[in-house]
Amino acid sequence: MTIAPIVQSVVVKVPPERAFSLFTADIARWWAPNFNVAKGLFADLVLEPKPGGRWFERSAEGAETDWGKVIAWDPPGRLLLGWQLNAEFKFDPDFVTEVEVLFESEGAGTRVTLEHRNLERFGPSAEAIRQKVGGGWPRIVELFSDYVSTKEDK
């Protein structure tokens, strides 16, 4: 069984270097705080800037909850993350789907394309998970675009 990937794209009015930096280094500033998996109040979301780095959230109490890992860190053009949240949205080190984010020059700005793929790895829950996360990624991309618009001339 193959499940179609979720693909979302937006054009932002900054060059790829700036878009990559805002997406990665500032992720906690623009991410939807209610799109979290840890118990407790969301405080931070971290992408460690290297292949093999962690992707995790931190609660206001300081507890860390892993989401996955950085598979490829190729600024300014590509970020590949391993999503290691299973069908119950619990971290599973033996499970991985991929979230690839591409940053491509388009005119004076950047086309940012996010693709969440390998969803069939969720097994019998794959279609339900696709529907659930497929409803979330458009909001995430929109929040990123909104955040970049506040940083265009800064």
JOQUI-V580538 format. One record per backbone hydrogen bond with DSSP energy under -0.5 kcal/mol. NH is the residue of the N-H (numbers start at 1). CO is the residue of the C=O. E is the energy in kcal/mol with one decimal. If there is no record, write none. Layout:
BEGIN
nh->NH co->CO e->E
nh->NH co->CO e->E
END
This chain:
BEGIN
nh->6 co->116 e->-2.4
nh->7 co->5 e->-0.6
nh->8 co->114 e->-2.7
nh->10 co->112 e->-2.1
nh->12 co->10 e->-0.5
nh->12 co->110 e->-2.8
nh->14 co->12 e->-0.6
nh->18 co->15 e->-0.5
nh->19 co->15 e->-2.5
nh->20 co->16 e->-2.9
nh->21 co->17 e->-1.9
nh->22 co->18 e->-2.8
nh->23 co->19 e->-2.5
nh->24 co->20 e->-2.4
nh->25 co->21 e->-1.9
nh->26 co->21 e->-0.9
nh->26 co->22 e->-0.6
nh->27 co->24 e->-0.9
nh->29 co->26 e->-2.2
nh->30 co->26 e->-1.0
nh->30 co->27 e->-0.5
nh->31 co->27 e->-2.2
nh->33 co->31 e->-0.6
nh->35 co->32 e->-2.3
nh->36 co->34 e->-1.1
nh->43 co->58 e->-2.3
nh->44 co->58 e->-1.9
nh->46 co->56 e->-3.4
nh->48 co->46 e->-0.5
nh->48 co->54 e->-2.8
nh->50 co->48 e->-2.5
nh->52 co->70 e->-3.8
nh->53 co->50 e->-2.4
nh->55 co->68 e->-1.9
nh->56 co->46 e->-2.0
nh->57 co->65 e->-2.5
nh->58 co->44 e->-2.7
nh->59 co->63 e->-2.7
nh->60 co->41 e->-2.8
nh->62 co->59 e->-1.9
nh->65 co->57 e->-2.6
nh->67 co->55 e->-3.4
nh->68 co->55 e->-1.9
nh->69 co->82 e->-1.7
nh->70 co->53 e->-3.0
nh->71 co->69 e->-0.7
nh->71 co->80 e->-2.9
nh->72 co->80 e->-1.9
nh->74 co->78 e->-2.6
nh->77 co->74 e->-1.4
nh->78 co->74 e->-2.1
nh->79 co->101 e->-2.2
nh->80 co->72 e->-2.6
nh->81 co->99 e->-3.0
nh->82 co->69 e->-3.6
nh->83 co->81 e->-0.7
nh->83 co->97 e->-2.8
nh->84 co->67 e->-3.1
nh->84 co->82 e->-0.7
nh->86 co->84 e->-0.6
nh->86 co->90 e->-2.7
nh->89 co->86 e->-2.5
nh->92 co->84 e->-2.9
nh->95 co->92 e->-2.1
nh->97 co->83 e->-2.2
nh->98 co->117 e->-1.6
nh->99 co->81 e->-2.6
nh->100 co->98 e->-0.5
nh->100 co->115 e->-2.8
nh->101 co->79 e->-3.1
nh->102 co->113 e->-2.6
nh->103 co->77 e->-2.4
nh->104 co->102 e->-0.5
nh->104 co->111 e->-2.6
nh->106 co->109 e->-2.3
nh->109 co->106 e->-2.3
nh->110 co->12 e->-2.6
nh->111 co->104 e->-3.6
nh->112 co->10 e->-3.5
nh->112 co->110 e->-0.7
nh->113 co->102 e->-2.1
nh->113 co->111 e->-0.6
nh->114 co->8 e->-3.2
nh->115 co->100 e->-2.8
nh->116 co->6 e->-2.6
nh->117 co->98 e->-2.8
nh->117 co->115 e->-0.6
nh->121 co->118 e->-1.8
nh->122 co->119 e->-2.1
nh->123 co->120 e->-2.0
nh->125 co->122 e->-1.5
nh->126 co->123 e->-2.3
nh->129 co->125 e->-2.7
nh->130 co->126 e->-2.6
nh->131 co->127 e->-2.1
nh->132 co->128 e->-2.1
nh->133 co->129 e->-3.0
nh->134 co->130 e->-2.1
nh->135 co->131 e->-0.9
nh->135 co->132 e->-0.7
nh->136 co->132 e->-0.7
nh->137 co->133 e->-2.5
nh->138 co->134 e->-0.6
nh->140 co->136 e->-2.0
nh->141 co->137 e->-2.6
nh->142 co->138 e->-2.2
nh->143 co->139 e->-2.6
nh->144 co->140 e->-2.3
nh->145 co->141 e->-2.4
nh->146 co->142 e->-2.6
nh->147 co->143 e->-2.4
nh->148 co->144 e->-2.7
nh->149 co->145 e->-2.0
nh->150 co->146 e->-0.8
nh->150 co->147 e->-1.1
nh->151 co->148 e->-1.8
nh->152 co->148 e->-0.6
nh->154 co->151 e->-1.6
END
